[in-house]
Amino acid sequence: MNVVIDINMTKPKTAGAIAFLKHKDKKMLIGGDWVDAASGKRIDSIDPATGQVIGTIPAGAKADVDRAVKAARESFDKGVWREKTPDERARVLWKIADLIEANIDELAELETLDQGKPLFVGRWAEIPGAAGQFRYFAGMVSKIQGETINTSINYQPPGKKIFAYTMKEPIGVVGAITPWNSPLVLEAMKIAPCLAAGCSMILKPAEDTSLTAIRLGELIMEAGVPAGVFNVVTGFGPDAGQALAEHHDVDKIAFTGSTPTGRKILNAAGGNLKKVALELGGKSPSIVLADADMDLAIPGAANAVFFNTGQVCVAGTRLYVEKKVFDKVVAGVADIAKGMKMGHGLDPATQIGPIVNKRQADKIKSYIDGGKSDGAEIVCGGEQLGTTGTFISPTVIAKTNHNMKVVQEEIFGPVVVAMPIDSLDDVPRLANDSRYGLAASVWTQDLSKATRFANAIKAGTVWVNCHLMFDPALPIGGYKESGWSRDSGMQAVENYLETKTVCMVV
């Protein structure tokens, strides 16, 4: 039986969130219209902390994807968005950012109710981050440009010259498939550069957390994005997601999610060899050296894994600590874990909210139990709590080895495995002993060590004396099985552009 914990503050406060939730049966956005699924089927949106149904969304499938792709293709071919001047597109993107900020409290509450995250995570980190994405890429619209090229072609007709240049053109119709852990900001990381490039998009948000995607669709339409340029199709992955990835009139798929699902997306996209961008799983190391500032490193390592209840792709879930300070660091992280308050995300005191659903919580608990069966020590936590069974207490596991599943596989919850470092020469080997390569952090006051290890670690992002530092200007993505391409930064716009070479005799 699950242990009961206090659940307070389960009702939203903002007038916007209350009004949005009052109309429980939400619709999809296709071609500028809000519509139901062709099948008429619906999916419950459930508050994971209480198990209460807070609304329903359409269960979109192939027929709905076909409608959305047709609308996106028509808008693209007619040029209603891509042919706007850079200044016109930039102004609309900037207005989307303004509208997100104007509705920030409402969006944060909706995100908490739908996903479970503590309110402060959405209100002070993720929702402002979503607005920041639109502002950053508003500034990038006017920076999309080709170049002239001096060639060495020497067989042009007598008296003629070669003039060559490149053009950057929007790739076309984009399907974006996004996860449930940080819905709005991860959606913004796809939408903003895609619209900046001049593309049209169909967004398929996670079926567990589609409410803020629908609300964002309303704001995008309010900002002045033309009908058909941005569409939202809700539904299950095997239905709507699969249909979108397979669709022959989609030019690109941008996906964030697990590595196994990424493989399915890649296979489905092969029919017309559409471009694919994948931001996938991680098993990121946090490396604490003996010379680290422990007042910074211990809470930093704890936050690296417990932020957003551990439901972060770059979470620092493997904690490597130099042997002489191993006991101190592990005890410090465990003390922080023990003191964290679990509860409903709308309770201002909550630091650890529920896992997004019981299925995922059961999976996390099975990893914890499996580690224990393999001989690992549960230093603290390891409990599945709450009447809904969706709460996992912050967990620190020691006495592990690299052969254990709990060390090698992505758990995606508030669980960290701690291992001692016998020699600094072992750091690159330990950090890289994973099929993932999404992120890492190194905690040391020695600049030489920090630089050496940052260079040696095979990961898309390496933080030094910090973890989970994000900015729209900083590219994020992975090595190895953590995916292809990058979100954020200047590289993100390139995800949605084609390069055309023009070579002429003049």
C-alpha positions as CSV (number, residue, x, y, z in Angstrom):
1,M,0.0,0.0,0.0
2,N,1.3,3.5,-0.9
3,V,2.1,5.8,2.1
4,V,-0.3,8.8,2.2
5,I,1.4,12.2,2.0
6,D,-0.2,15.6,2.5
7,I,-1.7,17.0,-0.7
8,N,-2.5,20.7,-0.4
9,M,-3.2,23.6,-2.8
10,T,-4.8,21.5,-5.6
11,K,-6.8,24.4,-7.1
12,P,-5.4,27.0,-9.4
13,K,-5.5,30.6,-8.4
14,T,-5.2,32.6,-11.6
15,A,-8.3,33.7,-13.4
16,G,-6.8,32.5,-16.7
17,A,-6.1,29.0,-15.5
18,I,-9.6,28.7,-13.9
19,A,-11.2,30.0,-17.1
20,F,-9.2,27.6,-19.3
21,L,-10.0,24.6,-17.2
22,K,-13.7,25.5,-17.0
23,H,-14.2,24.3,-20.6
24,K,-12.9,20.8,-20.0
25,D,-13.1,19.4,-23.5
26,K,-10.3,20.9,-25.5
27,K,-9.8,20.9,-29.2
28,M,-6.9,20.7,-31.7
29,L,-5.7,23.5,-33.9
30,I,-5.8,22.7,-37.6
31,G,-5.7,25.3,-40.4
32,G,-6.6,28.0,-38.0
33,D,-9.7,26.2,-36.7
34,W,-10.2,24.5,-33.3
35,V,-11.5,21.0,-34.1
36,D,-12.2,17.6,-32.6
37,A,-10.6,14.4,-33.7
38,A,-12.1,12.8,-36.7
39,S,-12.8,9.7,-34.6
40,G,-14.5,11.7,-31.8
41,K,-12.3,9.9,-29.3
42,R,-10.8,11.7,-26.4
43,I,-8.0,11.3,-23.8
44,D,-8.2,12.3,-20.1
45,S,-5.8,14.9,-18.8
46,I,-5.0,13.8,-15.3
47,D,-3.5,15.7,-12.4
48,P,-0.8,13.2,-11.4
49,A,-0.7,14.3,-7.8
50,T,-4.4,13.5,-7.2
51,G,-5.5,11.3,-10.0
52,Q,-8.3,13.7,-10.8
53,V,-9.3,14.4,-14.4
54,I,-8.9,18.1,-15.1
55,G,-9.9,18.0,-18.8
56,T,-9.9,16.0,-22.0
57,I,-8.1,16.4,-25.3
58,P,-8.8,14.9,-28.7
59,A,-7.3,11.5,-29.5
60,G,-5.9,12.5,-32.9
61,A,-4.8,9.9,-35.4
62,K,-3.8,9.5,-39.0
63,A,-6.9,11.3,-40.4
64,D,-6.2,14.3,-38.2
65,V,-2.5,14.4,-39.1
66,D,-3.5,14.3,-42.8
67,R,-5.7,17.3,-42.3
68,A,-3.0,19.2,-40.4
69,V,-0.2,18.4,-42.9
70,K,-2.5,19.5,-45.8
71,A,-3.1,22.8,-44.0
72,A,0.6,23.3,-43.2
73,R,1.5,22.4,-46.8
74,E,-1.0,24.9,-48.3
75,S,0.2,27.7,-46.0
76,F,3.8,27.0,-46.9
77,D,3.2,26.7,-50.7
78,K,1.2,29.9,-50.7
79,G,4.0,31.7,-48.8
80,V,1.7,33.3,-46.2
81,W,4.5,33.1,-43.6
82,R,7.8,32.3,-45.4
83,E,7.4,35.3,-47.7
84,K,6.8,37.8,-45.0
85,T,9.8,40.1,-44.5
86,P,12.2,39.2,-41.7
87,D,11.0,42.2,-39.8
88,E,7.4,41.1,-40.0
89,R,8.2,37.5,-38.8
90,A,10.4,38.9,-36.0
91,R,7.7,41.1,-34.7
92,V,5.2,38.2,-34.5
93,L,7.8,36.0,-32.6
94,W,8.4,38.9,-30.2
95,K,4.7,39.2,-29.6
96,I,4.4,35.5,-28.8
97,A,7.1,36.1,-26.1
98,D,5.2,39.0,-24.8
99,L,2.0,37.0,-24.6
100,I,3.7,34.1,-22.8
101,E,5.0,36.6,-20.2
102,A,1.6,38.3,-19.9
103,N,0.1,34.9,-19.1
104,I,3.0,33.4,-17.2
105,D,1.2,32.6,-13.9
106,E,-1.7,30.9,-15.8
107,L,0.7,28.8,-17.9
108,A,2.8,27.8,-14.9
109,E,-0.3,26.6,-13.0
110,L,-1.6,24.7,-16.1
111,E,1.8,23.1,-16.5
112,T,1.9,22.0,-12.8
113,L,-1.6,20.6,-12.9
114,D,-1.0,18.7,-16.1
115,Q,2.6,17.5,-15.4
116,G,3.0,17.7,-11.6
117,K,6.1,19.8,-11.4
118,P,6.6,22.2,-8.5
119,L,5.1,25.6,-9.4
120,F,8.5,27.4,-9.1
121,V,10.0,25.2,-11.8
122,G,7.5,26.4,-14.3
123,R,7.0,29.9,-13.0
124,W,10.6,31.0,-12.6
125,A,12.6,28.7,-15.0
126,E,10.7,27.0,-17.8
127,I,8.0,29.4,-18.8
128,P,10.4,32.4,-18.8
129,G,12.7,30.1,-20.8
130,A,9.9,29.5,-23.4
131,A,9.5,33.3,-23.8
132,G,13.2,33.6,-24.1
133,Q,13.3,31.2,-27.0
134,F,10.9,33.3,-29.0
135,R,12.8,36.5,-28.2
136,Y,16.1,35.0,-29.2
137,F,14.9,33.6,-32.5
138,A,13.1,36.8,-33.2
139,G,16.5,38.4,-33.3
140,M,17.8,35.6,-35.6
141,V,15.2,36.0,-38.3
142,S,17.2,38.9,-39.9
143,K,20.5,37.0,-39.6
144,I,19.5,34.2,-42.0
145,Q,21.6,34.7,-45.1
146,G,23.7,33.0,-47.7
147,E,27.1,33.9,-48.9
148,T,29.0,34.6,-52.1
149,I,31.7,32.1,-53.0
150,N,34.9,32.5,-54.9
151,T,35.3,29.4,-57.0
152,S,38.3,27.9,-58.8
153,I,36.3,26.9,-61.9
154,N,38.6,27.6,-64.8
155,Y,36.6,26.3,-67.8
156,Q,34.0,29.1,-68.2
157,P,33.5,30.5,-71.7
158,P,36.1,33.1,-72.9
159,G,35.3,36.5,-71.5
160,K,32.9,35.3,-69.0
161,K,33.0,35.1,-65.2
162,I,31.7,32.6,-62.6
163,F,29.4,34.1,-60.0
164,A,28.3,31.7,-57.2
165,Y,26.3,32.2,-54.1
166,T,24.3,30.3,-51.6
167,M,20.7,30.9,-50.4
168,K,19.1,29.7,-47.1
169,E,15.6,28.6,-47.7
170,P,13.0,27.2,-45.2
171,I,12.9,23.4,-45.3
172,G,9.1,23.3,-45.6
173,V,6.6,21.4,-43.4
174,V,7.9,20.3,-40.1
175,G,6.5,17.8,-37.6
176,A,7.5,18.4,-34.0
177,I,7.0,15.7,-31.4
178,T,7.7,16.7,-27.9
179,P,7.9,15.0,-24.4
180,W,6.0,15.3,-21.2
181,N,8.7,16.4,-18.7
182,S,9.0,20.1,-19.5
183,P,6.3,20.6,-22.1
184,L,6.1,24.3,-22.9
185,V,9.8,25.2,-23.0
186,L,10.7,22.1,-25.0
187,E,7.9,23.0,-27.5
188,A,9.2,26.5,-27.7
189,M,12.7,25.2,-28.5
190,K,11.2,23.6,-31.7
191,I,8.6,26.2,-32.6
192,A,10.6,29.4,-32.3
193,P,13.5,28.5,-34.7
194,C,11.1,26.7,-37.0
195,L,8.9,29.8,-37.4
196,A,12.0,32.0,-37.6
197,A,13.2,30.0,-40.6
198,G,9.8,30.5,-42.3
199,C,8.6,26.9,-42.1
200,S,5.1,25.6,-41.3
201,M,4.6,23.2,-38.4
202,I,2.5,20.5,-36.9
203,L,3.1,20.0,-33.2
204,K,2.3,16.7,-31.6
205,P,2.7,17.2,-27.8
206,A,2.8,14.3,-25.3
207,E,-0.6,12.9,-24.6
208,D,0.0,13.2,-20.8
209,T,0.8,17.0,-21.0
210,S,-1.0,18.7,-23.9
211,L,-2.9,21.5,-22.1
212,T,-0.2,24.2,-22.3
213,A,0.5,23.2,-26.0
214,I,-3.2,24.0,-26.7
215,R,-3.0,27.3,-24.7
216,L,0.2,28.2,-26.5
217,G,-1.6,27.6,-29.8
218,E,-4.2,30.2,-28.8
219,L,-1.4,32.7,-28.0
220,I,0.4,32.0,-31.3
221,M,-2.8,32.7,-33.2
222,E,-3.4,35.8,-31.2
223,A,0.1,37.0,-32.0
224,G,-0.7,36.9,-35.7
225,V,0.8,33.7,-37.1
226,P,-1.3,33.0,-40.3
227,A,-3.8,30.0,-40.3
228,G,-2.2,26.7,-41.2
229,V,1.3,27.8,-40.4
230,F,1.1,26.4,-36.8
231,N,-1.1,23.4,-36.0
232,V,-1.5,21.2,-32.9
233,V,-2.6,17.6,-33.2
234,T,-3.0,15.9,-29.8
235,G,-3.1,12.1,-29.4
236,F,-1.1,9.0,-28.6
237,G,2.4,8.4,-30.0
238,P,1.6,5.2,-31.9
239,D,-1.4,6.9,-33.6
240,A,-0.7,10.6,-34.2
241,G,3.1,10.5,-33.7
242,Q,3.6,7.6,-36.0
243,A,1.4,9.1,-38.7
244,L,3.3,12.3,-38.5
245,A,6.7,10.7,-38.7
246,E,5.6,8.5,-41.7
247,H,3.8,11.2,-43.6
248,H,5.3,11.7,-47.1
249,D,4.4,15.4,-47.2
250,V,6.3,16.2,-44.1
251,D,9.9,17.5,-44.9
252,K,11.4,17.2,-41.4
253,I,10.7,15.7,-38.0
254,A,12.1,17.3,-34.9
255,F,11.8,15.0,-31.9
256,T,12.7,15.2,-28.2
257,G,12.2,12.1,-26.0
258,S,13.6,8.8,-25.2
259,T,16.2,7.0,-27.2
260,P,14.0,3.9,-27.9
261,T,11.2,6.2,-29.2
262,G,13.8,8.1,-31.2
263,R,14.7,4.9,-33.0
264,K,11.1,4.3,-33.9
265,I,10.8,7.9,-35.2
266,L,13.9,7.4,-37.3
267,N,12.5,4.2,-38.9
268,A,9.1,5.8,-39.6
269,A,10.7,8.8,-41.2
270,G,12.7,6.7,-43.7
271,G,9.9,6.4,-46.3
272,N,10.6,9.7,-47.9
273,L,14.0,10.2,-46.4
274,K,12.8,13.3,-44.5
275,K,15.3,15.1,-42.4
276,V,15.3,14.1,-38.7
277,A,16.5,16.0,-35.6
278,L,16.7,13.9,-32.4
279,E,17.3,15.1,-28.9
280,L,17.3,11.9,-26.9
281,G,18.1,10.4,-23.5
282,G,20.9,10.8,-21.1
283,K,22.7,9.4,-18.1
284,S,24.8,12.4,-17.2
285,P,27.7,12.3,-14.8
286,S,28.3,14.9,-12.0
287,I,32.0,14.7,-11.1
288,V,32.9,16.2,-7.7
289,L,36.7,16.5,-7.0
290,A,38.2,16.9,-3.6
291,D,39.2,20.5,-4.2
292,A,35.6,21.6,-5.1
293,D,33.8,24.3,-3.1
294,M,31.5,21.9,-1.2
295,D,29.1,24.7,-0.3
296,L,28.5,24.9,-4.0
297,A,29.1,21.3,-5.2
298,I,26.9,19.4,-2.7
299,P,23.6,21.4,-3.2
300,G,24.6,21.7,-6.9
301,A,24.9,17.9,-7.3
302,A,21.6,17.4,-5.5
303,N,19.8,20.0,-7.6
304,A,21.3,18.4,-10.7
305,V,19.2,15.2,-10.1
306,F,16.2,16.3,-8.0
307,F,15.2,19.4,-10.0
308,N,11.8,18.9,-11.6
309,T,11.6,15.6,-9.7
310,G,14.4,14.2,-11.7
311,Q,12.4,14.3,-14.9
312,V,15.1,16.1,-16.9
313,C,17.0,14.6,-19.8
314,V,20.3,16.2,-18.7
315,A,19.9,15.3,-15.0
316,G,23.1,14.5,-13.2
317,T,22.1,10.9,-12.3
318,R,25.6,9.4,-12.0
319,L,27.5,11.0,-9.1
320,Y,31.3,10.4,-9.2
321,V,33.1,11.7,-6.1
322,E,36.9,11.7,-5.4
323,K,37.4,9.0,-2.8
324,K,38.7,11.2,0.0
325,V,35.5,13.3,0.1
326,F,33.1,10.6,-1.1
327,D,31.4,10.0,2.3
328,K,31.0,13.7,2.9
329,V,29.4,14.4,-0.5
330,V,27.1,11.5,-0.5
331,A,25.9,12.3,3.1
332,G,25.4,15.9,2.1
333,V,23.3,15.0,-1.0
334,A,21.3,12.5,1.1
335,D,20.6,15.1,3.8
336,I,19.2,17.4,1.2
337,A,17.1,14.6,-0.3
338,K,15.7,13.7,3.1
339,G,14.7,17.3,3.8
340,M,12.9,17.9,0.5
341,K,9.1,18.3,0.8
342,M,7.0,16.2,-1.4
343,G,3.5,17.3,-2.3
344,H,1.2,18.8,-4.9
345,G,3.1,21.1,-7.2
346,L,0.7,24.0,-6.5
347,D,1.7,24.0,-2.8
348,P,4.4,26.7,-2.6
349,A,6.4,24.5,-0.1
350,T,6.6,21.6,-2.5
351,Q,10.1,20.8,-3.8
352,I,9.4,17.3,-5.2
353,G,6.2,16.8,-7.1
354,P,4.7,13.6,-8.5
355,I,6.0,11.6,-11.5
356,V,3.9,12.3,-14.5
357,N,1.9,9.1,-14.3
358,K,1.8,5.8,-12.3
359,R,3.2,3.8,-15.2
360,Q,6.4,5.9,-15.1
361,A,6.6,5.8,-11.3
362,D,6.3,2.0,-11.3
363,K,9.2,1.9,-13.8
364,I,11.3,4.1,-11.6
365,K,10.5,2.0,-8.6
366,S,11.5,-1.2,-10.5
367,Y,14.9,0.3,-11.2
368,I,15.4,1.1,-7.5
369,D,14.3,-2.4,-6.5
370,G,16.5,-3.9,-9.2
371,G,19.6,-2.0,-8.0
372,K,18.9,-3.2,-4.4
373,S,18.6,-6.8,-5.7
374,D,21.9,-6.4,-7.5
375,G,23.6,-5.4,-4.2
376,A,23.4,-1.7,-4.2
377,E,22.7,0.3,-1.0
378,I,19.7,2.6,-0.7
379,V,21.2,5.5,1.3
380,C,17.9,7.3,1.4
381,G,14.6,7.3,-0.3
382,G,13.5,4.6,-2.7
383,E,9.8,4.7,-1.7
384,Q,6.8,4.9,-3.9
385,L,4.2,7.2,-2.1
386,G,0.8,8.8,-2.4
387,T,-2.7,7.5,-3.0
388,T,-2.0,7.7,-6.7
389,G,1.3,5.9,-6.5
390,T,3.0,8.7,-8.5
391,F,5.4,10.0,-5.9
392,I,8.9,8.7,-5.6
393,S,11.0,10.0,-2.7
394,P,14.4,11.5,-3.6
395,T,16.7,8.5,-3.7
396,V,20.5,8.2,-3.3
397,I,22.0,4.8,-4.1
398,A,25.6,3.8,-3.3
399,K,27.7,0.6,-3.6
400,T,27.0,0.4,-7.3
401,N,29.1,-0.8,-10.2
402,H,29.0,0.0,-13.9
403,N,27.4,-3.4,-14.8
404,M,24.2,-2.5,-12.9
405,K,21.1,-1.4,-14.9
406,V,20.6,1.4,-12.3
407,V,23.9,2.8,-13.4
408,Q,23.7,2.3,-17.2
409,E,20.0,2.9,-18.0
410,E,18.1,6.2,-18.0
411,I,15.7,6.1,-15.0
412,F,14.1,9.6,-15.5
413,G,13.2,10.2,-11.9
414,P,14.7,11.6,-8.7
415,V,17.4,8.8,-8.4
416,V,21.1,9.3,-8.3
417,V,23.8,6.5,-8.1
418,A,27.0,7.5,-6.3
419,M,30.4,6.0,-7.0
420,P,33.9,6.9,-5.7
421,I,36.8,8.0,-7.9
422,D,40.1,6.2,-6.9
423,S,42.3,8.1,-9.3
424,L,41.7,11.3,-11.4
425,D,43.1,9.3,-14.4
426,D,39.8,7.3,-14.2
427,V,37.5,10.3,-14.6
428,P,37.3,10.3,-18.5
429,R,36.8,6.6,-18.6
430,L,34.1,6.6,-15.9
431,A,32.3,9.6,-17.4
432,N,32.3,8.1,-20.9
433,D,31.3,4.6,-19.8
434,S,27.8,5.1,-21.1
435,R,26.0,4.8,-24.4
436,Y,24.7,8.3,-23.8
437,G,26.5,11.6,-24.1
438,L,24.0,14.4,-23.4
439,A,25.6,16.4,-20.6
440,A,28.0,16.3,-17.6
441,S,29.2,18.6,-14.9
442,V,32.6,18.9,-13.2
443,W,33.0,20.4,-9.8
444,T,36.5,21.7,-9.0
445,Q,38.4,24.9,-8.2
446,D,41.3,23.9,-10.4
447,L,41.0,25.5,-13.8
448,S,43.4,23.0,-15.3
449,K,41.5,20.0,-14.2
450,A,38.2,21.6,-15.2
451,T,39.5,22.2,-18.7
452,R,41.1,18.8,-19.1
453,F,38.0,16.9,-18.1
454,A,35.6,19.2,-20.0
455,N,37.6,18.4,-23.1
456,A,37.8,14.7,-22.5
457,I,34.1,14.0,-21.7
458,K,32.1,13.0,-24.7
459,A,28.9,15.0,-24.1
460,G,27.1,17.8,-25.9
461,T,27.2,20.1,-22.8
462,V,29.7,20.2,-20.0
463,W,29.0,22.5,-17.1
464,V,31.8,23.5,-14.6
465,N,30.8,24.2,-11.0
466,C,27.1,24.3,-12.1
467,H,24.5,22.0,-13.7
468,L,21.2,22.8,-15.5
469,M,22.3,26.2,-16.8
470,F,20.2,27.0,-19.9
471,D,20.0,29.9,-22.2
472,P,18.4,30.2,-25.7
473,A,21.9,31.1,-27.0
474,L,23.5,27.9,-25.7
475,P,23.2,24.9,-28.1
476,I,21.9,21.7,-26.5
477,G,22.1,18.2,-27.8
478,G,24.0,15.0,-27.5
479,Y,26.8,12.7,-28.6
480,K,26.4,8.9,-29.1
481,E,22.8,7.6,-28.4
482,S,21.7,11.0,-27.0
483,G,20.8,12.1,-30.5
484,W,21.6,14.3,-33.5
485,S,21.6,18.0,-34.2
486,R,21.2,20.8,-31.6
487,D,18.3,22.8,-30.1
488,S,18.8,26.4,-29.1
489,G,21.6,28.6,-30.3
490,M,22.4,29.7,-33.9
491,Q,22.6,26.0,-34.9
492,A,18.9,25.5,-34.2
493,V,17.8,27.7,-37.1
494,E,20.0,25.6,-39.4
495,N,17.8,22.6,-38.4
496,Y,14.9,24.2,-40.4
497,L,16.8,25.5,-43.4
498,E,18.0,24.1,-46.7
499,T,21.2,25.5,-48.4
500,K,20.8,26.1,-52.2
501,T,23.9,26.7,-54.3
502,V,23.5,29.0,-57.3
503,C,26.4,29.0,-59.8
504,M,26.1,31.1,-63.0
505,V,28.2,32.2,-65.9
506,V,27.9,36.0,-66.3
